[in-house]
Every structure is written in C-alpha cells, then in structure tokens.
Amino acid sequence: MSDSHNAPEATRPAAPASAEPAGQPAHVPGVSVRHTRAKGEPRFPDGPRADPAGSHFERRIRSFQPRRSRVTAGQADALQRLWPKWGLDIDGQRVIDLAELFGNDNPVVLEIGFGMGEATAQMASADPGTNILAVDVHTPGQGNLLNLADQNGLSNVRVGNGDAIILLREMLTPDALDGLRVYFPDPWPKKRHHKRRLIQPEFLDLVATRIRPGGIVHCATDWEPYAEQMLEVLTAHPEFENTRSDGGFSPRPDFRPLTRFEGQGLDKGHVVNDLLFRRVQHHNQPPTGA
Ligand SMILES: C[S@@+](CC[C@H](N)C(=O)[O-])C[C@H]1O[C@@H](n2cnc3c(N)ncnc32)[C@H](O)[C@@H]1O
C-alpha cells in the first residue's frame, strides 16, 4: 500500500462532455476510429487513458495481455460520451470513495475482467440494489459495457480501466467490497505462464483485506487445471471458507448468466466450474457491512 492510502481524496469530478475537436470528423458508424486521429493525439480525448498507472507499477507480472483491438464507432461514441460520467482510470494515485463514485451506500461488488460486459450488464439489471465496479483493460469492452449500461438505464455500473490489482492495492480501503467476481480469467495454460494466473495465494491475501467478512469471492473457469488450482488456493487460505459443505465446486448459480468466453469454452466441450468462497468472520472481529 502507498502512503496515499491514509489520505483519501475525492474521485475525479465528472468532466463535461466535449464537442468534436475542430477539424475532426464525427464518428461514422462502422468505420474504425483508428484512422481518424492525427499521430500523437489521444485515442479518446475524454475517454479512458492509455496505461493509466504508467510505468510506475509496471515492473511486475501481469495477468492480462495488452492488446490493441479495433473499436467500433458505437463503442468509440460511448467512450467519448459516457466515460466522464461512469469511467474510472486506475492510476493508483488516489483512494476512491465508493459511495461517492456510485452516488449511494449500496453494497459494491468488484468484477475483474468483464470482457465485453454482457453478463455484467445482465447482473446489474437483475440486481439494481448492488453496485458493480467492473474492471478490464480491454477498450472495446469498456465501450460496449458503457453502451449496454446506457441502453438499459443502469445506474449501478462503473467501468474501471486498468489493472485490478492496482485498484485493489492502492485505491480501495479495507473491507470496502461486498464481493468479488472473476469469471473466466485468462487461463494461461502454458506452464511458463502459470505465474500470470490471477488466482494465487498473494492475490487472495490482497483480496482478503478489501472484502468485508461475510463477502463472497465468486470465480468460474472452463479450464479444469485452473479450476483445481483455484480450489486448492482458496481452500488453503485462512481468510476464506467454501460455501459448499462438501468442499468442492459449485454448480453455476442462477444469478450468473452465461458469459461470452464461457460459451466459447462450452462449444469446445470444456467443463465449467464455479467456486463460491466466503470471507471468514473471525471471532475477535466486529461484524462489518450488511
Ligand atoms: C478470458 S477474458 C473473460 C471475459 C469475460 N469475463 C467472459 O467470461 O467473457 C478475461 C478478461 O480479463 C481481463 N483481465 C485479466 N487480468 C486483468 C487485470 N489484472 N485487471 C483487469 N482486467 C484483467 C482481460 O483483459 C480479459 O478481458
């Protein structure tokens, strides 16, 4: 944790949506925005920043592969229009007041790696009393989720841009979260890449400090060796207990929709496993949250 953790600052105030810069053509549906900006200009002047935490935190193993993907005109429009209102750059430089970010005191669940965000939007719509802080580094997905939130009138979703580990470590206070969702994290199947897997003991150490006692960590994967690893490290961690009395995997709960990545795995015949673990309430701890 940095020292900034002790001195919370307010979140970035919402900037007014800006008009198209002079000389810049408006976004044309179906046309990639990649070619509409001059060299050196930011991709989305009012949208998510490229690499918001900069090189400051970069000398570490990352659980994602930075990739440059085409952003559709609709996604670009959402990023420009809605990012100032619902977006959060994960720069690691300030502590977030979640009640201020969402405009209410409702419980907050962090989702790491929402992909294109369809499942996130469905879950937000089905449970408006829960706020979802959805984080990914994937720009088209950020635009897609902003669009889905807008089209479905969802006020309980905020979209984070950057590495969720920096968010957890530098920008959230202890017990700030009511839950964590990690659906189909990158499986990193090659042995030399296993160190990049998100669900590891050190990651759980960090998560345990940010989820209130009683809060749920919900993971799902279609990669069976990773499912076994998840079960092993979650079971071994003293701060978490399996919600299954038999100590095994859970069936997919009704409240979790099928995700895009899951669909691709099922098409290949993969077996999907869910894991739901509860943050332990120690006897000497006062109860927190709901
Ligand atoms: C395999 S995709 C799954 C997407 C979605 N949950 C689904 O099931 O369709 C995993 C996603 O996690 C994101 N991701 C991985 N590590 C991350 C991290 N540390 N912070 C934020 N996003 C991360 C990747 O960018 C990617 O979009």
The ligand as a Gaussian input file, in Angstrom:
#p B3LYP/6-31G(d) Opt

LIG

0 1
 C      -10.785000     -14.521000     -20.870000
 S      -11.465000     -12.943000     -20.671000
 C      -13.054000     -13.273000     -19.950000
 C      -14.025000     -12.153000     -20.143000
 C      -15.426000     -12.364000     -19.561000
 N      -15.420000     -12.469000     -18.114000
 C      -16.114000     -13.549000     -20.175000
 O      -16.266000     -14.568000     -19.473000
 O      -16.500000     -13.469000     -21.350000
 C      -10.528000     -12.324000     -19.286000
 C      -10.526000     -10.802000     -19.207000
 O       -9.856000     -10.420000     -18.005000
 C       -9.132000      -9.224000     -18.255000
 N       -8.099000      -9.118000     -17.203000
 C       -7.151000     -10.032000     -16.891000
 N       -6.392000      -9.612000     -15.872000
 C       -6.875000      -8.392000     -15.510000
 C       -6.496000      -7.454000     -14.514000
 N       -5.465000      -7.679000     -13.679000
 N       -7.184000      -6.294000     -14.422000
 C       -8.210000      -6.057000     -15.272000
 N       -8.622000      -6.918000     -16.231000
 C       -7.962000      -8.072000     -16.355000
 C       -8.625000      -9.400000     -19.669000
 O       -8.341000      -8.165000     -20.269000
 C       -9.807000     -10.107000     -20.333000
 O      -10.697000      -9.189000     -20.945000

